Amino acid sequence: MNDKVELNDKVSSFSPKKIRRIKENLTAYSFIAPNFIGFAIFTLGPIIFAIVLSFYKWDGSNPMEFIGIDNFTRMWSDVRVHAAFWNTLIYAVGTVPLTMGFALGLAILLNQQIKGRNFFRTVSFFPYVASLVAVAAVWNMIFSPVNGPINEILKLLGVLDPPRWAADSDWAMVTVIFFSVWKQMGYYMVIFLAGLQGISSELYEAADLDGANKWQQFLNVTVPQLRPVTFFVLMILTINSFKVYDIVYMITQGGPGTSTLVLVYEIYNTAFKNWDLGYSSAISMLLFVVVLVVTVVQFRGEKNFAKE
């Protein structure tokens, strides 16, 4: 009874302004709380559990067994993890610059006053929204080593032994990279297009009065003005390239051999085909560290670049 009276006294001592501020804060927290609760349950919780699980041996049905850092030392002698690690780097190095280059080129071209501009914008964006299963099936048919249109054209041009594309261990990763660039460049084209339309035309007019040609205007006006957009695209594209799974699954399923095996695909195989959940968590920690290092380097590079 005394506590209730004391609490009522404290509430009554609040000024109307303070009570209004408390109500505003509670309203704001009620709006953002569902997002944070969902993040904690579906993202933060699994991340913490994966970190803990990487120190255990567990097949999902028997009791967990603590094995220290054995899962991490095991990776040093696992040739599949080595292949997946290097293939992931090759995929990222091949995909990121090509996607950015084609996306920027398309954005610059489709930012001009050309006939049918909206149609070509739609066509360029279509691969990104189209079903991955459908476009991967069409892609495999077009690049089929036997009677595929691409190889038939190469034979007509005099290429006697055209590549076997996804069926050849030397060309499989190239095929995956080409497919990835084609499917994703439309999305990043839209981002570059938005950045280009935010550049003031007065800058180009001033550069034109100074006698700058189109290439000089691109280097001295377009590139600096697009720097924040370029950094955003570079960061998102790099992170996504390290997380690639669906494209590899649909085109090559990691083969032939381990020629297109990537880290996320290996994590899936280890966890849900071999049911070695502790070891797959350790591999996912390797991927987490790689993405974290790349992201930190990119942010530091952007800060140093911005100071120049």
SEVEX-953978 format. One line per field, with one value per atom (N, C-alpha, C): residue number from 1; residue in one letter; atom name; x, y, z. Coordinates in steps of 0.2 Angstrom, whole numbers. Layout:
pos = [NUM|...]
code = [A|...]
site = [CA|...]
u = [X|...]
v = [Y|...]
w = [Z|...]
END
This chain:
pos = [1|1|1|2|2|2|3|3|3|4|4|4|5|5|5|6|6|6|7|7|7|8|8|8|9|9|9|10|10|10|11|11|11|12|12|12|13|13|13|14|14|14|15|15|15|16|16|16|17|17|17|18|18|18|19|19|19|20|20|20|21|21|21|22|22|22|23|23|23|24|24|24|25|25|25|26|26|26|27|27|27|28|28|28|29|29|29|30|30|30|31|31|31|32|32|32|33|33|33|34|34|34|35|35|35|36|36|36|37|37|37|38|38|38|39|39|39|40|40|40|41|41|41|42|42|42|43|43|43|44|44|44|45|45|45|46|46|46|47|47|47|48|48|48|49|49|49|50|50|50|51|51|51|52|52|52|53|53|53|54|54|54|55|55|55|56|56|56|57|57|57|58|58|58|59|59|59|60|60|60|61|61|61|62|62|62|63|63|63|64|64|64|65|65|65|66|66|66|67|67|67|68|68|68|69|69|69|70|70|70|71|71|71|72|72|72|73|73|73|74|74|74|75|75|75|76|76|76|77|77|77|78|78|78|79|79|79|80|80|80|81|81|81|82|82|82|83|83|83|84|84|84|85|85|85|86|86|86|87|87|87|88|88|88|89|89|89|90|90|90|91|91|91|92|92|92|93|93|93|94|94|94|95|95|95|96|96|96|97|97|97|98|98|98|99|99|99|100|100|100|101|101|101|102|102|102|103|103|103|104|104|104|105|105|105|106|106|106|107|107|107|108|108|108|109|109|109|110|110|110|111|111|111|112|112|112|113|113|113|114|114|114|115|115|115|116|116|116|117|117|117|118|118|118|119|119|119|120|120|120|121|121|121|122|122|122|123|123|123|124|124|124|125|125|125|126|126|126|127|127|127|128|128|128|129|129|129|130|130|130|131|131|131|132|132|132|133|133|133|134|134|134|135|135|135|136|136|136|137|137|137|138|138|138|139|139|139|140|140|140|141|141|141|142|142|142|143|143|143|144|144|144|145|145|145|146|146|146|147|147|147|148|148|148|149|149|149|150|150|150|151|151|151|152|152|152|153|153|153|154|154|154|155|155|155|156|156|156|157|157|157|158|158|158|159|159|159|160|160|160|161|161|161|162|162|162|163|163|163|164|164|164|165|165|165|166|166|166|167|167|167|168|168|168|169|169|169|170|170|170|171|171|171|172|172|172|173|173|173|174|174|174|175|175|175|176|176|176|177|177|177|178|178|178|179|179|179|180|180|180|181|181|181|182|182|182|183|183|183|184|184|184|185|185|185|186|186|186|187|187|187|188|188|188|189|189|189|190|190|190|191|191|191|192|192|192|193|193|193|194|194|194|195|195|195|196|196|196|197|197|197|198|198|198|199|199|199|200|200|200|201|201|201|202|202|202|203|203|203|204|204|204|205|205|205|206|206|206|207|207|207|208|208|208|209|209|209|210|210|210|211|211|211|212|212|212|213|213|213|214|214|214|215|215|215|216|216|216|217|217|217|218|218|218|219|219|219|220|220|220|221|221|221|222|222|222|223|223|223|224|224|224|225|225|225|226|226|226|227|227|227|228|228|228|229|229|229|230|230|230|231|231|231|232|232|232|233|233|233|234|234|234|235|235|235|236|236|236|237|237|237|238|238|238|239|239|239|240|240|240|241|241|241|242|242|242|243|243|243|244|244|244|245|245|245|246|246|246|247|247|247|248|248|248|249|249|249|250|250|250|251|251|251|252|252|252|253|253|253|254|254|254|255|255|255|256|256|256|257|257|257|258|258|258|259|259|259|260|260|260|261|261|261|262|262|262|263|263|263|264|264|264|265|265|265|266|266|266|267|267|267|268|268|268|269|269|269|270|270|270|271|271|271|272|272|272|273|273|273|274|274|274|275|275|275|276|276|276|277|277|277|278|278|278|279|279|279|280|280|280|281|281|281|282|282|282|283|283|283|284|284|284|285|285|285|286|286|286|287|287|287|288|288|288|289|289|289|290|290|290|291|291|291|292|292|292|293|293|293|294|294|294|295|295|295|296|296|296|297|297|297|298|298|298|299|299|299|300|300|300|301|301|301|302|302|302|303|303|303|304|304|304|305|305|305|306|306|306|307|307|307|308|308|308]
code = [M|M|M|N|N|N|D|D|D|K|K|K|V|V|V|E|E|E|L|L|L|N|N|N|D|D|D|K|K|K|V|V|V|S|S|S|S|S|S|F|F|F|S|S|S|P|P|P|K|K|K|K|K|K|I|I|I|R|R|R|R|R|R|I|I|I|K|K|K|E|E|E|N|N|N|L|L|L|T|T|T|A|A|A|Y|Y|Y|S|S|S|F|F|F|I|I|I|A|A|A|P|P|P|N|N|N|F|F|F|I|I|I|G|G|G|F|F|F|A|A|A|I|I|I|F|F|F|T|T|T|L|L|L|G|G|G|P|P|P|I|I|I|I|I|I|F|F|F|A|A|A|I|I|I|V|V|V|L|L|L|S|S|S|F|F|F|Y|Y|Y|K|K|K|W|W|W|D|D|D|G|G|G|S|S|S|N|N|N|P|P|P|M|M|M|E|E|E|F|F|F|I|I|I|G|G|G|I|I|I|D|D|D|N|N|N|F|F|F|T|T|T|R|R|R|M|M|M|W|W|W|S|S|S|D|D|D|V|V|V|R|R|R|V|V|V|H|H|H|A|A|A|A|A|A|F|F|F|W|W|W|N|N|N|T|T|T|L|L|L|I|I|I|Y|Y|Y|A|A|A|V|V|V|G|G|G|T|T|T|V|V|V|P|P|P|L|L|L|T|T|T|M|M|M|G|G|G|F|F|F|A|A|A|L|L|L|G|G|G|L|L|L|A|A|A|I|I|I|L|L|L|L|L|L|N|N|N|Q|Q|Q|Q|Q|Q|I|I|I|K|K|K|G|G|G|R|R|R|N|N|N|F|F|F|F|F|F|R|R|R|T|T|T|V|V|V|S|S|S|F|F|F|F|F|F|P|P|P|Y|Y|Y|V|V|V|A|A|A|S|S|S|L|L|L|V|V|V|A|A|A|V|V|V|A|A|A|A|A|A|V|V|V|W|W|W|N|N|N|M|M|M|I|I|I|F|F|F|S|S|S|P|P|P|V|V|V|N|N|N|G|G|G|P|P|P|I|I|I|N|N|N|E|E|E|I|I|I|L|L|L|K|K|K|L|L|L|L|L|L|G|G|G|V|V|V|L|L|L|D|D|D|P|P|P|P|P|P|R|R|R|W|W|W|A|A|A|A|A|A|D|D|D|S|S|S|D|D|D|W|W|W|A|A|A|M|M|M|V|V|V|T|T|T|V|V|V|I|I|I|F|F|F|F|F|F|S|S|S|V|V|V|W|W|W|K|K|K|Q|Q|Q|M|M|M|G|G|G|Y|Y|Y|Y|Y|Y|M|M|M|V|V|V|I|I|I|F|F|F|L|L|L|A|A|A|G|G|G|L|L|L|Q|Q|Q|G|G|G|I|I|I|S|S|S|S|S|S|E|E|E|L|L|L|Y|Y|Y|E|E|E|A|A|A|A|A|A|D|D|D|L|L|L|D|D|D|G|G|G|A|A|A|N|N|N|K|K|K|W|W|W|Q|Q|Q|Q|Q|Q|F|F|F|L|L|L|N|N|N|V|V|V|T|T|T|V|V|V|P|P|P|Q|Q|Q|L|L|L|R|R|R|P|P|P|V|V|V|T|T|T|F|F|F|F|F|F|V|V|V|L|L|L|M|M|M|I|I|I|L|L|L|T|T|T|I|I|I|N|N|N|S|S|S|F|F|F|K|K|K|V|V|V|Y|Y|Y|D|D|D|I|I|I|V|V|V|Y|Y|Y|M|M|M|I|I|I|T|T|T|Q|Q|Q|G|G|G|G|G|G|P|P|P|G|G|G|T|T|T|S|S|S|T|T|T|L|L|L|V|V|V|L|L|L|V|V|V|Y|Y|Y|E|E|E|I|I|I|Y|Y|Y|N|N|N|T|T|T|A|A|A|F|F|F|K|K|K|N|N|N|W|W|W|D|D|D|L|L|L|G|G|G|Y|Y|Y|S|S|S|S|S|S|A|A|A|I|I|I|S|S|S|M|M|M|L|L|L|L|L|L|F|F|F|V|V|V|V|V|V|V|V|V|L|L|L|V|V|V|V|V|V|T|T|T|V|V|V|V|V|V|Q|Q|Q|F|F|F|R|R|R|G|G|G|E|E|E|K|K|K|N|N|N|F|F|F|A|A|A|K|K|K|E|E|E]
site = [N|CA|C|N|CA|C|N|CA|C|N|CA|C|N|CA|C|N|CA|C|N|CA|C|N|CA|C|N|CA|C|N|CA|C|N|CA|C|N|CA|C|N|CA|C|N|CA|C|N|CA|C|N|CA|C|N|CA|C|N|CA|C|N|CA|C|N|CA|C|N|CA|C|N|CA|C|N|CA|C|N|CA|C|N|CA|C|N|CA|C|N|CA|C|N|CA|C|N|CA|C|N|CA|C|N|CA|C|N|CA|C|N|CA|C|N|CA|C|N|CA|C|N|CA|C|N|CA|C|N|CA|C|N|CA|C|N|CA|C|N|CA|C|N|CA|C|N|CA|C|N|CA|C|N|CA|C|N|CA|C|N|CA|C|N|CA|C|N|CA|C|N|CA|C|N|CA|C|N|CA|C|N|CA|C|N|CA|C|N|CA|C|N|CA|C|N|CA|C|N|CA|C|N|CA|C|N|CA|C|N|CA|C|N|CA|C|N|CA|C|N|CA|C|N|CA|C|N|CA|C|N|CA|C|N|CA|C|N|CA|C|N|CA|C|N|CA|C|N|CA|C|N|CA|C|N|CA|C|N|CA|C|N|CA|C|N|CA|C|N|CA|C|N|CA|C|N|CA|C|N|CA|C|N|CA|C|N|CA|C|N|CA|C|N|CA|C|N|CA|C|N|CA|C|N|CA|C|N|CA|C|N|CA|C|N|CA|C|N|CA|C|N|CA|C|N|CA|C|N|CA|C|N|CA|C|N|CA|C|N|CA|C|N|CA|C|N|CA|C|N|CA|C|N|CA|C|N|CA|C|N|CA|C|N|CA|C|N|CA|C|N|CA|C|N|CA|C|N|CA|C|N|CA|C|N|CA|C|N|CA|C|N|CA|C|N|CA|C|N|CA|C|N|CA|C|N|CA|C|N|CA|C|N|CA|C|N|CA|C|N|CA|C|N|CA|C|N|CA|C|N|CA|C|N|CA|C|N|CA|C|N|CA|C|N|CA|C|N|CA|C|N|CA|C|N|CA|C|N|CA|C|N|CA|C|N|CA|C|N|CA|C|N|CA|C|N|CA|C|N|CA|C|N|CA|C|N|CA|C|N|CA|C|N|CA|C|N|CA|C|N|CA|C|N|CA|C|N|CA|C|N|CA|C|N|CA|C|N|CA|C|N|CA|C|N|CA|C|N|CA|C|N|CA|C|N|CA|C|N|CA|C|N|CA|C|N|CA|C|N|CA|C|N|CA|C|N|CA|C|N|CA|C|N|CA|C|N|CA|C|N|CA|C|N|CA|C|N|CA|C|N|CA|C|N|CA|C|N|CA|C|N|CA|C|N|CA|C|N|CA|C|N|CA|C|N|CA|C|N|CA|C|N|CA|C|N|CA|C|N|CA|C|N|CA|C|N|CA|C|N|CA|C|N|CA|C|N|CA|C|N|CA|C|N|CA|C|N|CA|C|N|CA|C|N|CA|C|N|CA|C|N|CA|C|N|CA|C|N|CA|C|N|CA|C|N|CA|C|N|CA|C|N|CA|C|N|CA|C|N|CA|C|N|CA|C|N|CA|C|N|CA|C|N|CA|C|N|CA|C|N|CA|C|N|CA|C|N|CA|C|N|CA|C|N|CA|C|N|CA|C|N|CA|C|N|CA|C|N|CA|C|N|CA|C|N|CA|C|N|CA|C|N|CA|C|N|CA|C|N|CA|C|N|CA|C|N|CA|C|N|CA|C|N|CA|C|N|CA|C|N|CA|C|N|CA|C|N|CA|C|N|CA|C|N|CA|C|N|CA|C|N|CA|C|N|CA|C|N|CA|C|N|CA|C|N|CA|C|N|CA|C|N|CA|C|N|CA|C|N|CA|C|N|CA|C|N|CA|C|N|CA|C|N|CA|C|N|CA|C|N|CA|C|N|CA|C|N|CA|C|N|CA|C|N|CA|C|N|CA|C|N|CA|C|N|CA|C|N|CA|C|N|CA|C|N|CA|C|N|CA|C|N|CA|C|N|CA|C|N|CA|C|N|CA|C|N|CA|C|N|CA|C|N|CA|C|N|CA|C|N|CA|C|N|CA|C|N|CA|C|N|CA|C|N|CA|C|N|CA|C|N|CA|C|N|CA|C|N|CA|C|N|CA|C|N|CA|C|N|CA|C|N|CA|C|N|CA|C|N|CA|C|N|CA|C|N|CA|C|N|CA|C|N|CA|C|N|CA|C|N|CA|C|N|CA|C|N|CA|C|N|CA|C|N|CA|C|N|CA|C|N|CA|C|N|CA|C|N|CA|C|N|CA|C|N|CA|C|N|CA|C|N|CA|C|N|CA|C|N|CA|C|N|CA|C|N|CA|C|N|CA|C|N|CA|C|N|CA|C|N|CA|C|N|CA|C|N|CA|C|N|CA|C|N|CA|C]
u = [4|0|4|9|14|18|20|24|19|13|8|7|7|6|12|18|24|25|23|23|19|13|8|11|14|17|23|27|32|29|23|20|17|14|11|16|22|28|30|29|31|28|32|29|25|20|16|21|26|31|35|37|40|36|30|25|24|23|22|28|34|40|40|38|38|33|28|23|25|29|32|37|41|46|43|38|34|31|28|25|31|37|42|45|46|48|43|36|31|32|34|34|41|46|52|53|49|50|49|44|43|49|52|58|64|65|71|69|63|61|62|60|61|68|72|80|83|81|84|82|76|74|76|76|77|84|88|95|100|99|104|105|99|99|103|101|104|112|114|121|125|122|125|125|120|120|125|126|131|138|139|146|147|142|143|144|140|140|146|150|156|161|160|165|162|157|154|154|153|151|144|140|133|130|126|123|115|113|106|101|104|99|102|109|112|114|116|118|125|125|131|137|143|149|154|157|161|168|171|177|182|181|186|186|193|194|195|193|194|191|185|182|186|189|193|200|203|209|208|202|200|200|198|197|204|209|216|218|215|217|211|206|200|201|202|203|196|191|184|183|185|185|190|196|201|198|195|193|187|182|177|179|184|187|189|194|197|192|187|182|177|176|172|176|182|186|186|187|187|181|175|169|168|170|169|173|180|184|181|178|176|169|165|158|158|161|160|162|168|170|166|164|161|153|150|143|143|148|148|149|154|155|149|146|140|135|134|128|129|135|136|136|138|138|131|127|119|116|118|114|116|122|124|121|120|117|110|106|99|97|102|100|100|102|102|95|93|87|87|86|86|79|77|70|70|64|63|66|68|72|69|63|59|59|58|57|64|70|76|78|75|76|73|67|63|66|68|72|78|82|88|87|81|79|76|73|69|73|79|83|83|83|84|77|71|65|62|65|63|65|61|62|69|73|80|80|75|74|73|68|67|73|76|81|88|89|94|93|87|85|87|84|85|93|96|104|107|106|109|107|101|100|103|104|108|115|118|125|126|122|122|128|133|138|136|130|127|121|122|117|115|119|117|118|114|114|121|124|130|136|136|141|140|134|133|135|134|137|144|147|155|157|154|156|155|150|149|155|157|163|170|170|176|179|176|179|177|182|181|180|182|181|179|172|170|169|169|169|163|164|158|155|157|154|153|147|145|148|148|151|158|162|169|172|176|179|183|186|189|185|179|174|168|167|161|161|166|166|165|168|167|159|156|149|145|146|143|144|150|151|147|147|143|136|133|126|124|129|128|128|133|133|127|125|119|112|112|106|105|111|111|112|115|117|111|105|99|97|98|96|101|108|113|112|110|109|104|99|93|96|101|104|108|113|117|113|107|103|100|98|96|101|107|113|114|114|115|110|104|99|99|103|104|109|113|119|116|118|115|118|113|115|120|120|124|131|133|140|142|138|140|140|136|136|142|144|151|157|157|162|162|157|156|159|157|160|168|170|177|181|177|180|181|178|179|175|178|174|170|167|162|166|172|176|179|181|183|178|172|166|164|165|164|168|175|180|180|178|179|172|166|160|156|155|151|154|160|164|164|166|166|159|154|147|144|146|143|147|152|156|152|147|143|139|136|132|137|143|148|150|151|153|148|142|136|135|136|135|141|147|153|152|150|149|144|138|132|134|137|139|144|149|154|152|147|145|140|136|132|136|141|145|148|150|153|147|141|135|132|135|132|130|124|122|117|112|107|109|113|115|120|124|129|124|119|115|111|109|105|109|115|119|123|127|132|132|128|128|135|139|146|151|149|153|155|159|161|167|166|171|170|175|174|176|175|177|173|166|162|159|163|160|162|157|158|157|158|158|151|146|139|137|138|136|139|145|149|146|144|141|134|130|124|125|130|131|133|138|140|135|130|125|119|117|110|111|117|118|122|127|132|129|125|123|129|133|139|138|134|131|137|141|146|151|153|159|156|150|147|146|145|145|152|157|164|166|164|165|161|155|151|155|158|162|168|171|176|173|167|164|163|160|159|165|170|177|179|178|180|176|169|165|166|168|169|175|181|187|186|183|182|178|173|168|172|176|180|185|189|193|190|184|180|178|176|174|181|186|192|195|194|196|192|185|181|182|184|186|192|197|203|202|198|196|193|188|184|188|194|198|203|204|208|205]
v = [-6|0|6|6|12|13|7|7|10|9|11|19|21|28|32|29|32|33|27|27|33|33|38|45|46|53|54|49|50|52|49|50|57|59|65|71|69|74|76|72|73|79|83|89|86|90|88|87|91|90|84|82|75|69|70|64|64|70|69|66|68|65|57|55|48|44|47|44|44|49|49|44|43|38|31|30|23|22|27|26|24|28|26|19|17|10|5|7|2|1|6|5|1|2|-1|-8|-9|-16|-22|-22|-28|-30|-25|-26|-29|-26|-28|-35|-36|-43|-48|-47|-51|-52|-47|-48|-52|-51|-55|-62|-64|-71|-74|-71|-75|-73|-68|-67|-67|-63|-63|-70|-73|-79|-84|-86|-91|-89|-83|-81|-83|-82|-83|-91|-94|-102|-105|-102|-105|-104|-98|-97|-102|-103|-108|-115|-117|-123|-125|-120|-121|-125|-125|-128|-135|-137|-143|-148|-155|-160|-161|-161|-162|-164|-170|-172|-170|-166|-164|-169|-175|-180|-182|-183|-185|-179|-180|-175|-171|-165|-161|-163|-163|-165|-159|-156|-151|-153|-150|-153|-147|-141|-135|-133|-132|-129|-134|-140|-146|-144|-141|-140|-135|-130|-125|-128|-132|-135|-140|-143|-148|-145|-138|-135|-134|-134|-133|-138|-144|-150|-153|-149|-151|-148|-152|-149|-146|-149|-146|-138|-137|-130|-126|-128|-124|-123|-128|-126|-121|-122|-118|-111|-110|-103|-100|-103|-100|-99|-103|-102|-96|-95|-90|-83|-83|-77|-76|-81|-80|-78|-80|-78|-71|-69|-62|-57|-59|-55|-54|-60|-60|-56|-57|-54|-47|-44|-38|-32|-32|-27|-28|-34|-35|-32|-34|-31|-24|-21|-14|-10|-13|-10|-10|-16|-16|-12|-12|-9|-1|1|8|10|6|7|8|3|3|9|11|17|23|24|30|30|24|24|25|22|23|29|33|40|45|43|48|48|53|54|50|43|39|36|34|31|24|23|17|16|21|21|17|18|15|7|5|-2|-5|-2|-5|-5|0|-1|-7|-8|-14|-20|-21|-27|-28|-23|-24|-26|-24|-25|-32|-35|-41|-47|-48|-54|-54|-48|-48|-51|-49|-51|-57|-60|-66|-72|-77|-83|-86|-87|-90|-97|-101|-107|-107|-103|-102|-100|-94|-91|-96|-100|-104|-110|-112|-118|-115|-109|-106|-105|-103|-102|-108|-114|-120|-123|-121|-124|-120|-113|-109|-111|-112|-114|-121|-125|-133|-134|-139|-141|-145|-148|-152|-148|-145|-142|-135|-132|-126|-120|-115|-110|-106|-105|-102|-106|-112|-117|-117|-117|-118|-112|-106|-100|-100|-102|-102|-107|-113|-117|-114|-110|-106|-101|-99|-94|-97|-104|-107|-110|-110|-113|-120|-124|-131|-135|-133|-136|-131|-129|-124|-126|-122|-124|-128|-132|-136|-132|-126|-122|-125|-126|-128|-135|-139|-146|-147|-141|-142|-138|-142|-139|-132|-132|-125|-120|-121|-116|-115|-119|-119|-113|-111|-104|-98|-98|-93|-92|-98|-98|-96|-98|-95|-88|-85|-78|-74|-77|-73|-73|-79|-79|-74|-74|-69|-62|-60|-53|-51|-56|-55|-54|-58|-58|-52|-49|-44|-37|-36|-30|-25|-28|-23|-20|-24|-21|-15|-16|-11|-5|-7|-1|4|1|6|10|7|12|17|15|20|25|23|27|33|31|36|40|38|42|47|45|49|55|53|58|63|62|67|71|71|75|81|87|93|94|96|97|103|108|114|112|106|104|102|99|97|103|108|114|118|118|122|118|112|108|109|109|110|117|122|129|129|125|125|121|118|114|107|104|97|93|88|83|78|74|69|65|62|58|61|68|72|74|75|76|70|64|58|57|58|57|63|69|74|76|74|76|70|65|59|55|53|48|51|58|60|61|63|64|57|52|45|41|44|41|38|41|37|32|32|27|21|23|18|14|17|14|9|12|7|1|2|-4|-9|-6|-10|-14|-11|-15|-20|-18|-23|-29|-27|-32|-37|-34|-39|-44|-41|-45|-51|-49|-54|-59|-57|-62|-67|-65|-70|-75|-72|-76|-80|-81|-84|-91|-93|-100|-103|-99|-101|-102|-97|-97|-103|-105|-110|-117|-117|-123|-124|-119|-120|-121|-118|-119|-125|-126|-132|-136|-134|-138|-140|-135|-135|-139|-142|-146|-142|-146|-153|-153|-159|-159|-154|-150|-144|-138|-138|-132|-126|-127|-121|-121|-125|-126|-120|-116|-110|-112|-107|-108|-109|-105|-106|-113|-115|-122|-127|-126|-131|-132|-126|-125|-129|-128|-132|-139|-141|-149|-152|-148|-151|-151|-146|-146|-151|-150|-154|-160|-162|-168|-173|-170|-174|-174|-169|-168|-167|-163|-161|-154|-153|-146|-142|-145|-141|-139|-143|-142|-136|-137|-132|-125|-125|-119|-116|-120|-117|-114|-118|-115|-108|-108|-102|-96|-98|-93|-90|-95|-93|-88|-89|-85|-78|-78|-72|-68|-71|-67|-64|-68|-65|-59|-60|-54|-48|-49|-44|-40|-44|-41|-37|-39|-36|-29|-30|-24|-19|-21|-16|-12|-16|-13|-8|-10|-6|1|0|7|11|8|12|15|11|14|20|19|24|31|30|36|39|35|38|41|38|41|48|48|54|60|58|64|67|63|66|71]
w = [0|0|0|4|5|-2|-5|-11|-17|-17|-22|-21|-15|-14|-16|-14|-16|-24|-27|-35|-38|-35|-37|-36|-30|-29|-34|-36|-41|-47|-50|-56|-56|-50|-50|-50|-48|-48|-55|-60|-67|-70|-73|-77|-83|-85|-91|-97|-98|-103|-103|-97|-96|-98|-95|-97|-104|-108|-115|-118|-116|-119|-118|-112|-111|-115|-116|-121|-128|-130|-137|-138|-132|-133|-133|-129|-129|-135|-139|-145|-150|-150|-155|-154|-147|-146|-148|-148|-150|-157|-161|-168|-170|-167|-169|-165|-160|-156|-160|-165|-169|-173|-176|-180|-176|-170|-166|-163|-161|-159|-164|-170|-176|-177|-177|-178|-173|-167|-161|-162|-164|-164|-170|-176|-182|-185|-182|-185|-179|-174|-169|-165|-164|-160|-164|-170|-174|-175|-176|-176|-170|-164|-158|-157|-159|-159|-163|-169|-174|-171|-168|-165|-160|-155|-150|-153|-158|-161|-165|-167|-171|-166|-160|-155|-153|-156|-154|-160|-158|-164|-162|-168|-167|-174|-174|-180|-180|-175|-175|-171|-169|-166|-159|-159|-153|-149|-143|-139|-141|-140|-143|-139|-142|-139|-140|-134|-135|-137|-143|-145|-146|-143|-143|-150|-153|-159|-165|-163|-168|-175|-175|-181|-185|-182|-186|-188|-184|-186|-192|-192|-197|-204|-204|-211|-214|-210|-213|-218|-217|-221|-225|-226|-229|-236|-241|-248|-251|-249|-251|-249|-243|-240|-244|-245|-248|-255|-259|-266|-265|-260|-260|-258|-254|-252|-258|-262|-268|-273|-274|-279|-277|-271|-269|-270|-269|-271|-278|-282|-290|-292|-289|-291|-290|-284|-282|-286|-287|-291|-299|-301|-308|-308|-303|-304|-302|-297|-295|-300|-303|-308|-314|-317|-323|-322|-316|-315|-314|-311|-310|-317|-321|-327|-332|-332|-337|-334|-328|-325|-326|-325|-326|-333|-338|-345|-347|-345|-346|-344|-338|-335|-338|-340|-344|-351|-354|-361|-360|-355|-355|-351|-349|-346|-352|-358|-364|-367|-370|-374|-380|-379|-385|-386|-392|-393|-390|-387|-384|-377|-374|-368|-363|-361|-356|-357|-364|-366|-364|-366|-365|-357|-354|-346|-343|-346|-343|-345|-351|-354|-350|-348|-344|-337|-334|-327|-327|-332|-332|-329|-331|-329|-321|-318|-311|-307|-310|-307|-310|-315|-318|-313|-314|-310|-311|-306|-307|-310|-308|-311|-318|-320|-327|-331|-329|-333|-333|-327|-327|-332|-333|-337|-345|-346|-353|-354|-349|-350|-351|-347|-349|-356|-358|-365|-370|-369|-374|-374|-368|-368|-368|-370|-370|-375|-372|-377|-383|-383|-388|-391|-397|-401|-398|-393|-390|-395|-395|-400|-400|-394|-394|-397|-396|-399|-406|-408|-416|-419|-416|-419|-419|-414|-414|-419|-420|-426|-432|-433|-440|-441|-435|-436|-436|-436|-437|-431|-425|-419|-419|-420|-421|-415|-409|-403|-398|-398|-394|-386|-382|-375|-373|-368|-365|-360|-358|-353|-347|-344|-337|-336|-342|-341|-341|-342|-342|-336|-332|-326|-327|-333|-335|-337|-339|-341|-336|-332|-327|-323|-320|-316|-321|-327|-331|-333|-334|-336|-330|-324|-318|-317|-319|-318|-323|-330|-335|-333|-331|-329|-323|-318|-313|-315|-319|-322|-325|-330|-334|-330|-324|-320|-316|-313|-308|-311|-317|-319|-320|-321|-322|-315|-310|-303|-301|-302|-301|-306|-312|-317|-314|-311|-308|-303|-299|-294|-297|-302|-305|-309|-312|-315|-311|-305|-300|-298|-297|-295|-301|-307|-313|-314|-312|-313|-307|-302|-296|-297|-303|-304|-308|-305|-308|-315|-320|-327|-327|-322|-323|-322|-319|-319|-326|-330|-337|-341|-340|-344|-342|-336|-334|-337|-337|-340|-348|-351|-358|-360|-356|-357|-356|-352|-351|-356|-361|-367|-365|-360|-359|-364|-366|-370|-366|-369|-366|-361|-363|-359|-353|-354|-348|-343|-346|-342|-338|-341|-337|-331|-333|-327|-322|-324|-319|-316|-319|-316|-314|-319|-317|-312|-313|-308|-301|-300|-293|-290|-294|-291|-290|-293|-292|-286|-283|-278|-273|-270|-264|-267|-273|-276|-278|-281|-282|-276|-271|-265|-262|-262|-260|-264|-271|-276|-274|-274|-273|-266|-261|-254|-255|-257|-258|-262|-268|-273|-270|-267|-264|-259|-254|-249|-252|-257|-260|-264|-267|-271|-266|-260|-255|-253|-254|-251|-257|-262|-268|-267|-268|-267|-273|-274|-278|-285|-288|-295|-296|-291|-292|-292|-287|-287|-293|-297|-303|-309|-309|-315|-315|-310|-310|-303|-298|-292|-289|-290|-287|-292|-297|-301|-308|-312|-312|-306|-303|-297|-292|-290|-286|-289|-296|-300|-298|-296|-294|-287|-283|-276|-273|-270|-266|-258|-254|-247|-245|-247|-244|-247|-253|-255|-251|-249|-245|-238|-235|-229|-229|-234|-235|-235|-240|-240|-234|-230|-224|-219|-219|-213|-215|-221|-222|-226|-229|-232|-228|-225|-221|-213|-212|-205|-200|-202|-198|-196|-191|-190|-187|-183|-179|-184|-189|-194|-199|-201|-205|-202|-195|-192|-192|-191|-191|-198|-204|-210|-211|-208|-209|-205|-200|-196|-200|-204|-209|-214|-217|-222|-218|-212|-208|-208|-206|-205|-212|-217|-224|-226|-225|-227|-222|-216|-211|-213|-215|-217|-223|-228|-234|-233|-229|-227|-224|-219|-215|-220|-224|-229|-234|-236|-240|-237|-231|-227|-226|-224|-223|-229|-235|-241|-243|-242|-244|-240|-233|-229|-232|-233|-236|-242|-247|-253|-253|-247|-246|-244|-240|-238|-243|-249|-254|-258]
END
